[in-house]
Amino acid sequence: MPAPLIAGNWKMHATVAAATRLAREVVAAAADTEVELVLAPPFTALGPVAAVVAGSGIGVAAQDMHWADAGAFTGEISPPMVAEHARYVILGHSERRQLFSESDEDVNRKVHAAFAHDLTPIVCVGETEAERDAGRTDDVVTGQLEAAIEGIAPDEAGRLVVAYEPVWAIGTGRACAPDEASRVAGLLRHHLALRFGGAAAVGARVLYGGSVKPDNSHAYLAAPDVDGALVGGASLDAGAFAAIAATARP
């Protein structure tokens, strides 16, 4: 079984100076953590943060990337650029889907590009409040996952990280009930098992994300089929992030 993973998505926060300071604080606060930690700073701070955490066991993720290795894509970041500094990349976050019109096809292209450059994709799936109210949670999350993993190989599926982030719980202070988060995580793992076999489903990690905080993280991280957390706002506080990590089962 892979180790639990606690990833901090810093989103559009922190200059280079602030990001390196926060990274140093996380290294100090989480020195005794027995789980895998990953920090996802803004693109401008990827290199500096990677330098700060080098040798600490803490990994670095990009918050997104383009699927092409190079080209006339003004403002984009390529997989080789990410791979210079990071081992992980967050793909398909609801903010990318909703605010920047990212499609399931776009996410699939990026997943293939990530594996081609030895990056581990953290693929986000999740339903909106309207979709949940309509009873479509299961169809939405499995559909997003199926689209994202179309065409990947079983050994790649075993390296995959899937983050269940109900859109209605992101940044709202509303958190999904732990038993429901566990149910959806189990559904996603079952879907991977059907597509790629049991070994891939065991190797893949399924995270929960959406208003995860120190006071509720234990309930999520103790739940069956939840292998960690994708943390948003609380990851901007080193103490809170370390406290969340401390509640993960080793």
C-alpha positions as CSV (number, residue, x, y, z in Angstrom):
1,M,0.0,0.0,0.0
2,P,1.4,3.4,-0.9
3,A,1.8,6.0,1.9
4,P,-0.9,8.5,2.6
5,L,-0.5,11.7,0.6
6,I,-1.3,15.2,1.9
7,A,-1.0,17.8,-0.8
8,G,-1.3,21.6,-0.3
9,N,-2.7,23.6,-3.2
10,W,-1.6,27.2,-2.6
11,K,-3.5,28.4,-5.7
12,M,-2.8,32.1,-6.6
13,H,-1.2,33.0,-3.3
14,A,2.4,33.8,-2.3
15,T,5.2,35.7,-4.0
16,V,8.5,33.9,-4.2
17,A,9.6,35.4,-0.9
18,A,6.3,34.4,0.8
19,A,6.4,30.9,-0.8
20,T,9.9,30.1,0.2
21,R,9.2,31.3,3.8
22,L,6.1,29.1,3.9
23,A,8.0,26.2,2.5
24,R,10.7,26.5,5.2
25,E,7.9,26.7,7.9
26,V,6.3,23.5,6.5
27,V,9.7,21.7,6.5
28,A,10.2,22.6,10.2
29,A,6.6,22.0,11.3
30,A,6.3,18.6,9.6
31,A,9.7,17.2,10.3
32,D,8.3,14.2,12.1
33,T,5.5,13.4,9.7
34,E,5.3,9.8,8.6
35,V,3.2,10.5,5.5
36,E,4.0,12.0,2.1
37,L,3.7,15.7,1.8
38,V,3.5,17.7,-1.4
39,L,3.4,21.5,-1.9
40,A,1.8,23.1,-5.0
41,P,3.0,26.7,-5.1
42,P,2.4,29.1,-8.0
43,F,4.5,28.6,-11.1
44,T,6.8,31.5,-10.3
45,A,7.8,29.8,-7.0
46,L,8.1,26.2,-8.3
47,G,11.9,26.3,-8.5
48,P,12.5,28.3,-5.3
49,V,10.2,26.0,-3.3
50,A,11.8,22.9,-4.8
51,A,15.2,24.2,-3.6
52,V,13.9,24.8,-0.1
53,V,12.4,21.3,0.3
54,A,15.2,19.4,-1.3
55,G,16.4,16.6,0.9
56,S,13.4,16.9,3.3
57,G,11.2,14.3,1.6
58,I,8.6,16.8,0.8
59,G,7.5,16.8,-2.9
60,V,6.5,19.6,-5.2
61,A,3.6,19.8,-7.6
62,A,2.6,22.2,-10.3
63,Q,-1.0,23.5,-10.2
64,D,-1.6,22.8,-13.9
65,M,0.3,22.5,-17.2
66,H,-0.3,22.4,-20.9
67,W,-0.1,19.0,-22.8
68,A,2.3,20.2,-25.4
69,D,6.1,20.0,-24.9
70,A,6.6,23.4,-26.7
71,G,4.8,25.7,-29.0
72,A,3.0,29.0,-29.6
73,F,0.9,28.8,-26.4
74,T,1.4,32.2,-24.8
75,G,1.2,32.1,-21.0
76,E,1.3,28.3,-20.7
77,I,3.7,26.0,-18.9
78,S,4.9,22.8,-20.6
79,P,5.5,19.3,-19.1
80,P,9.3,19.6,-19.4
81,M,9.2,22.9,-17.6
82,V,7.2,21.4,-14.8
83,A,9.4,18.3,-14.7
84,E,12.5,20.4,-14.0
85,H,11.2,21.2,-10.5
86,A,8.2,18.9,-9.7
87,R,7.2,15.3,-9.4
88,Y,3.4,15.9,-9.3
89,V,0.9,18.0,-11.3
90,I,-2.7,18.9,-10.3
91,L,-5.0,18.4,-13.3
92,G,-8.7,19.0,-13.9
93,H,-9.3,21.1,-10.8
94,S,-12.8,22.5,-10.7
95,E,-11.5,26.0,-10.9
96,R,-9.7,25.2,-14.2
97,R,-12.9,23.5,-15.5
98,Q,-15.3,26.2,-14.5
99,L,-13.3,29.5,-14.8
100,F,-11.1,28.5,-17.8
101,S,-13.4,26.2,-19.7
102,E,-11.1,23.2,-19.4
103,S,-12.7,20.1,-20.9
104,D,-12.5,16.4,-20.1
105,E,-10.5,16.0,-23.3
106,D,-8.0,18.7,-22.2
107,V,-7.6,16.8,-18.9
108,N,-7.0,13.5,-20.7
109,R,-4.3,15.1,-22.9
110,K,-2.6,16.5,-19.9
111,V,-2.7,13.1,-18.0
112,H,-1.0,11.4,-21.0
113,A,1.6,14.2,-21.1
114,A,2.3,13.9,-17.4
115,F,3.0,10.2,-17.6
116,A,5.2,10.8,-20.7
117,H,7.4,13.1,-18.6
118,D,7.4,10.9,-15.5
119,L,5.1,13.2,-13.6
120,T,2.4,11.9,-11.3
121,P,-1.0,13.4,-12.1
122,I,-3.3,14.4,-9.3
123,V,-6.6,14.3,-11.2
124,C,-9.5,16.2,-9.6
125,V,-13.1,15.1,-10.0
126,G,-16.2,16.5,-8.3
127,E,-19.8,17.4,-8.7
128,T,-21.5,20.8,-8.3
129,E,-24.3,21.5,-5.8
130,A,-26.9,21.3,-8.6
131,E,-25.5,17.9,-9.8
132,R,-25.6,16.6,-6.2
133,D,-29.1,17.8,-5.6
134,A,-30.1,16.0,-8.9
135,G,-28.6,12.7,-7.6
136,R,-25.9,12.7,-10.3
137,T,-22.8,12.6,-8.0
138,D,-21.8,9.1,-9.0
139,D,-22.3,9.6,-12.7
140,V,-20.4,12.9,-12.7
141,V,-17.3,11.8,-10.8
142,T,-17.0,8.4,-12.6
143,G,-17.5,10.2,-15.9
144,Q,-14.8,12.7,-15.2
145,L,-12.5,10.0,-14.1
146,E,-13.2,7.8,-17.1
147,A,-12.5,10.7,-19.5
148,A,-9.3,11.6,-17.7
149,I,-7.8,8.0,-17.8
150,E,-8.9,7.1,-21.3
151,G,-6.0,5.4,-23.1
152,I,-3.6,5.1,-20.1
153,A,-1.8,1.8,-19.3
154,P,-2.5,-0.3,-16.2
155,D,1.0,0.5,-14.8
156,E,0.2,4.2,-15.2
157,A,-3.1,3.7,-13.5
158,G,-1.3,2.3,-10.5
159,R,0.6,5.5,-10.1
160,L,-2.4,7.7,-10.4
161,V,-3.7,10.1,-7.7
162,V,-7.4,10.9,-7.8
163,A,-8.7,13.8,-5.7
164,Y,-12.4,13.8,-5.0
165,E,-13.3,17.5,-4.5
166,P,-17.0,18.2,-4.4
167,V,-17.3,21.6,-6.0
168,W,-19.8,22.8,-3.5
169,A,-17.3,22.2,-0.6
170,I,-14.3,24.0,-2.1
171,G,-13.5,27.2,-0.3
172,T,-17.0,27.4,1.1
173,G,-16.5,26.2,4.6
174,R,-19.0,23.4,3.9
175,A,-17.4,20.0,4.1
176,C,-18.7,16.7,2.7
177,A,-19.7,14.2,5.4
178,P,-16.8,11.8,6.0
179,D,-18.9,8.7,5.3
180,E,-20.0,10.2,1.9
181,A,-16.4,11.1,1.0
182,S,-15.4,7.5,1.8
183,R,-18.3,6.1,-0.3
184,V,-17.3,8.2,-3.3
185,A,-13.6,7.4,-2.8
186,G,-14.5,3.7,-2.8
187,L,-16.6,4.1,-6.0
188,L,-13.6,5.7,-7.7
189,R,-11.3,2.9,-6.7
190,H,-13.8,0.3,-7.8
191,H,-13.9,2.0,-11.2
192,L,-10.2,1.8,-11.5
193,A,-10.3,-1.9,-10.5
194,L,-12.9,-2.6,-13.2
195,R,-10.7,-0.9,-15.8
196,F,-7.2,-1.9,-14.8
197,G,-7.4,-4.7,-12.3
198,G,-7.0,-4.9,-8.5
199,A,-3.2,-4.1,-8.4
200,A,-3.7,-0.8,-10.1
201,A,-6.6,0.1,-7.9
202,V,-4.5,-0.7,-4.8
203,G,-1.5,1.3,-6.1
204,A,-3.6,4.4,-6.9
205,R,-4.3,6.9,-4.2
206,V,-7.7,8.5,-3.7
207,L,-7.7,11.8,-1.8
208,Y,-10.5,13.9,-0.4
209,G,-10.5,17.7,-0.8
210,G,-12.9,20.5,0.1
211,S,-12.7,22.6,3.2
212,V,-10.3,20.2,4.9
213,K,-9.1,21.6,8.2
214,P,-7.2,20.3,11.3
215,D,-10.5,19.9,13.2
216,N,-12.1,17.7,10.5
217,S,-9.2,16.0,8.8
218,H,-9.0,13.0,11.1
219,A,-12.5,11.9,10.2
220,Y,-11.7,12.0,6.5
221,L,-8.2,10.4,6.8
222,A,-9.5,7.6,9.0
223,A,-12.2,6.7,6.4
224,P,-11.9,3.6,4.3
225,D,-10.6,4.2,0.8
226,V,-9.4,7.7,1.6
227,D,-5.6,7.8,1.1
228,G,-5.0,11.4,2.0
229,A,-6.2,15.0,1.4
230,L,-5.8,17.8,-1.1
231,V,-5.8,20.8,1.1
232,G,-6.6,24.4,0.0
233,G,-6.8,27.3,2.3
234,A,-5.4,25.5,5.4
235,S,-2.2,24.6,3.5
236,L,-1.3,28.3,3.6
237,D,-0.6,28.0,7.3
238,A,2.3,25.7,8.0
239,G,1.0,24.7,11.5
240,A,-2.4,23.8,10.2
241,F,-1.0,21.9,7.3
242,A,1.3,19.9,9.6
243,A,-1.6,19.3,12.0
244,I,-3.7,17.8,9.1
245,A,-0.8,15.6,8.1
246,A,-0.4,14.4,11.7
247,T,-4.0,13.0,11.6
248,A,-3.2,10.7,8.6
249,R,-2.8,7.1,9.3
250,P,0.9,6.0,8.6
